[in-house]
Amino acid sequence: MPKKLFSVGLDIGSSKVSVCIGTLSDGNIDILGLGKSVCNGVRKGVIVDVEETVTAISTALEEAERMCDCPVEGVIVGIGGAHIESIISRGVIAVSKNDGEISETDALRVIEAAQAVPNQPNREVLHVIPKTFSVDGQAGISDPVGMSGIRLEVDTNVISGSLAAIKNVNRCVSQAGLAISDMVFSPLATAKIMLSKQQKEIGAILIDIGAGTTSFVVFEEGDLIHSGILPIGSGHITNDIAIGLRTNINLAELIKIKYGYASPERIDEKEEIDLSTFSKSESGTASLKYIAEIIEARLNEIFILIRDELRGINREGMLPAGVILTGGGAKLEGMAEMVKDILRLPAQIGKPVTPLTGVVDNLNDPVYATSAGLMVWGIESGKVSAARKPAVPELGGVVDKFKNAFRHFLP
């Protein structure tokens, strides 16, 4: 199979690195290989140890390559962390042609004008996503090319990240022997396979609960209307359990995975676990209800913050497609019921909605959601060549950003 057909998604998370290799075969997206490894070099979505991160990338990549027996060189990389910012920016231009017909060049120019916002120093634009255009005051236009007018305006969602954080991602990927074909805000890629077109149209929020951060994206009428990252994740739940039970962090993680529940009122007060069954160095018992209360307290904090975000954009309780939960932290039992109560919206644990073939059984594990979404992003954007490219991507190219934004976000 030609290398140029491969698309490789690389998700560098706070607790793990995952890789998904896929290709477009007979019109279907075929999963060829999956790999993951523990990563201790990332904190709250930001790389803090290059060597650890490079090792994790290499380990996950080798596992995926063994599965599909195909060498990888170019990857689509996801980026997150609290340094990511999203702002709404408006661009305004005069139509260039004398007859007033709006050309693609005009559309590109107005996007460029929207990008020219007073950025903070040391930031790099990742995406310029057009929401709607206006022609001579007529709003709500999705594609203005070919229309007539004098004044063209656009509202865009400009997503940027810390230049230092982006360079560290570049460095780690390069040292792992890979080239970056594209760099994508991770929740956008996850939404690629977790949200259907209908959900994006009627209104939905995707919440990705990672180890160090919780990210979310809100869609309505097919457009991205809001996004954000909270510096709190499921790793904080593990820390809380370790403190509450006065036990080590590894045991706390095991207890969370095996016995964690998000709703303590559904657990009998008499239910207990013997800590010595986990480790000979531990003694005594722990109440499952107490563990659930610890988990509930931290989840409450996360979802109340997200509720405040929705309130800030006047969408609290007003997204008919509801909440789609993903990420490793979404595995906790009772999570969906808790979210329904706090956000007053329908809620479900997300599963891929994009038709996929091949090695798809493992995709039911939410830890692969972002890497699979990145892989699909690469296929849909045409960035599927495995040929080596410069290690530092051209993140600021307005024309490419505009074309990609149209391809990914316009209905």
N, C-alpha and C positions, 0 to 999 in steps of 0.2 A: 504494500500500500504506500503511495507517495507520501513523503514526509510533510509536504505542503498542506495536506488535508488535516493534519493533527491540530487540535486545540487543547491547550493544557491550562487548567486553572490551579493557581497556587494561593492557598489561604494561610497566612501566617497569624495564628491566634495567640492569645495570652497563655494557653496551656498546651496547645497542640498545633502542629502544622499538618495540613491535609492537601493532597494532590489528586486531581481528577483529569484523566486523559480521555478525550473523545474525538469523534470524527463524524462528518456528514456522509452517510451511506444510503444511497437510493432514497434521498429525501428525508431520512430518519436520522436522529442524533443517536449515535451508538457509543456507549460507554465502554472503553477498552481497558482501562486500568484505574485502580484507586489505591492510595497509600496514605498513611498517617503516622505521626510520631510525636512523642512527648516533647514539648518545648519549654525550656526554663529561661529563655533569653528575652522574653517579652513581658512587659508589665503594663497593664491597662492599655493594651493595644499598641504600645510604643516599644521598639527594640532597645534593650538596655545592655545586651551582651551579644556582640556580633558573632563570636566564635560558637557559642551555644546555638544560636539561631541558624547559622550555616550548617552545623552538624544535623540539626533537626530537619532542615530543608532537604539535605542530601539523603537522609534516612528515608523520609517519606517518598521522595522521588524514586529511589532505588526500588522500593516496594511496588510502586505503580508501574515502573518500567518492567520489572520482572513479570508482572501480571499480563502485560500486553506485548512484551518482547519488542519494544520500539524505543529507540533513543530519543531523548527530549532535549531541545536546545532553547526554544522560545516559549515563554509563559505569559499568561494574563495574571497579574498579581492584584490581590485585593489589599486595600489599605483602610485602616480604621483608627480608633483612638480618640481621646478627648480633644486632640489638637485640630480635628476636622471641624470646619465651620461652613454653614450654609446661609447665604443671604439672598434676598430678593433684590434684583437690580433691573432698572428700566433703561432701554436704549431708544434713541430717537434720531432719525435721519430724514433728509429730503430725498425723494426718489430721483434717480439720476437721469432717466430718459426724458426727453422733451415731451413725448406723447403720454407720459405718466404710467407706462406699463412697468410693473415691478418685476425685476429680474432676480435670478438667484444671487447675483453679485450684491444687489441691494439687501437681500435677506442676510447675506454674510456680513455686510457692513453694519447692519443694525445690531446683529449679535455681538460683533466686535465692540460696538459702542456701549453695549450693556456690560461687557466685561471690563470696561475701563472705569472701574470703581476705585476709590482711594483705598488700596489694600494696605494692610499692616506690613511692615518690613519682614522679609524672610518668610514669605508665604508663596505657595505655588498653586495655580488654578488647576483643578483636576477635571471638572466638568462645567460646561455652560449649557444648561438645559432650558430651551425655550418653552415657556408655558403657553402663552397666547399672543397673537399679534393684533395690532390695531392699524387700520388704514383710514386716514382722515377722520379719526374719532370713532370709527366703527370697530367695536371690540369683538373679541371671541373668535377670531380667525385663526385656524390651525396652520394653514399654509398660504401665504400671501402671493406666492410667485404666479405671475400671469394676470393678477388683478390690476386695476388702475387706481392711481391716487397721487397725492403730492407729498403727504407726510406718513412715514412708516414708523411704528413703534412696536416694541416687544417687551414683555415681562419675562425675565429669566431667573432661574435658580442657579446661583454661582456657588459651587462647592470647591473649597480650597483646603490645603493642608500645610502643616509646618514644613518648610524647605529642609530643615535638618532631619526631620523624621523620614521624609521621602528619600533623602540621600542615603540614610542608613538602610532603608529597604533595598535601594539600588545596590548598595555595597554588599549586602548579604546575599542577594540573588546572584550577583556577578561572581562572588567568591565560591558559590555553589556550582559554578560552571554554566550558568544560564543567562539568557538575554531576555529583557523585558519587552514584550510586544505591545503591552498596554497596561496601564495602572488604573484601577477602578475602585471607587468608593464601595466597600464591601456590601453594605445592605442593598444597594442598587442591583448588584449581581445576584444576591440571594433572592430578591424579588423576581428575578427573571424566571426562576423555576418554581417559586412558591406561590406566586399570585397569578391568577388568570386575568385575561383581558377584561372579563365582566367584573371581577372584584375591583380592579383598578378604576373601572368606569363608575361604579356605584358608590365607591368609597371604602377603603380598607386601610388598616395599619398593620405592618409587619414588624414584629418585635423579635430581635435576635439576642438571646441571652447567652453571652459568652462567659469565660472564666473571669476576665478582668473588667469587661465593659458590657453594657447593654445598649444596643443600637436599634434605631427604629426609623422607618420611612412611612409616610402617609401619602396615599394616592386618592385622587378624586377626579372624575371625568377624564380618566386616562393620564392625568398629569401628576407629577411629583409636586405636592404642595408644601411638604414640610419633612425635615429629617433631623436627626440628632443622635448624639452618643452620650450616655451616662457613664461616669467612671466607677460603676458598681456592677458586679457580676456574680456568677454562682460561686466563684472562689471566695467571695466575702461570706457566703453562707457556710462554707467549709470552715473558715476561720472562726465564725461565730460558734459553730458546734464544738470546735476544739477548745475554745475558751469556756463555753457553758458546761462541757463534760470534763474539763481539765484533762484532756487527752492529747496525744500527738496529732499532727495535721494529716498524716496518712490514714490513720484510723478514722478520723473525722470524715474524710472523703469517702471511705468505704461505707461508713454508717449512713451518710447522706444518700449515696447511690442505692444502697440495699433497702434502707428503711425510711428514707426521707419522704415526708408527705406535707403538702402545702396547707391542709386544713385540719388543725388540731381538734376541732369540735367533733370530728368523725372518728376519733381514736379513743378507745377505752382507756381510762386512767390506770387500769391495772396492767396494761400491756407493757412489758419490759424486755430488755435484751441483756444478756450476760456479756460484759465487755471482755472477759477472759477468753471467750470463744474466738475473738479476733486476734488477740495477742496475749502471750503468756505474761508479759510485763504489766498487763492491765488487770484490774480487779473491780469487783462491784457490779452494779447493774445501772441501767439508764432507762428512764421512762420514755416510751415512744411519743407520748403526748407532749412531753417537755421538749423533745427534739423537734417536733412539728411546730411548737410555739416559737422556737428559735428561728426556724425556716420562715414561718409566716411573718415574723417581725421584719426580716430583711426584704422579703418579697413585697410586703406592704410599702416599704420605702421606695422600691424601684417603681412599682406601678402607680403610686401616688404622684411621683415625679413625672411620669408619662401622662397621667391624667391632667396635671397642671400644664404640660406642653399642649395637649389637645384643647384645653380651655383657652390657652393663649391664642389659638388660631380659630376659635369658635367652632370646634368640631367635637367637643365633649359629648359623648353619647349620640353622635350624629353620623356615624359611619355604618351604613346598612350591612356591608359585607363583613364588618366586625374585625376581630383581632386574629391574626395568624401568628402562632408562636413557633420559634425554631431556635436552633443552637443547643449546645450540650445542656444548658440549664433548664431547657424546656422539658427534659425527661422526667422531672419530679412529678409524682402522682398528685392529682388534685389541682394542678396549676391552672387549667382552663376554667374550672369552676370559680377559683379565686379571682381570676381576671374579669370574669363576667360581673362579679359583685362590685369590684372596685371601679372598673371603667364603664360599667352599664352598657356593655356591647356583647354581641355574640362572640364566642372565642373557641378556637380549636387549635390542636397541635398540627402544624403544617406538614404536608406531604407534597412531593413534586407534582405539579400540574402539567408540566411540559412532557409530552410523550418521549420516553427514553427507552432504548433497547440495550442489549449487551449485559454487562455486569451491573445490574440495577438493584439486586437484593440489598446490598449494603447501603444504598441511598436512603433507606428507611431510617438510618441513623442520622440525626440532625447535624452531626459534626461534619458531614460531607456537603451540607446544603450550600455553603458559600463557594467552596471549590468547584462544585458542579455548576453553580450559577455562573461563575467566572468562565468556565469552559464553554457554556452555552453563549455567553457574551462574546467570546472570541469567534465562535462560528457565525453568529448573526452579524457581527461587525466586519467579517471578512478577514480577521487577523488570525488566520489558522496556519500560517507558514511556520515550520520548525527551523527555518534558516536563521543563522545567527544574525542578530542586529546589535546596534550600539547598546551598551548596558544602561545608559541614561536616556529614558524616553523623552520625546519632545512633548512635554505636558502642556505647553502653552499655545499650541497651534490652534488658532481660532477656527480655521476652515475645517480641520479634522474634527474638532470638538463639535462644531455645528452639525456636520454631516452625521456623526455618531449620535448626537442628541436627537436628531430627526428620526434616525433609524430606530432608536430604542424607545422613544417616549411618545411620539405623536401617534394618535389612534390610526 
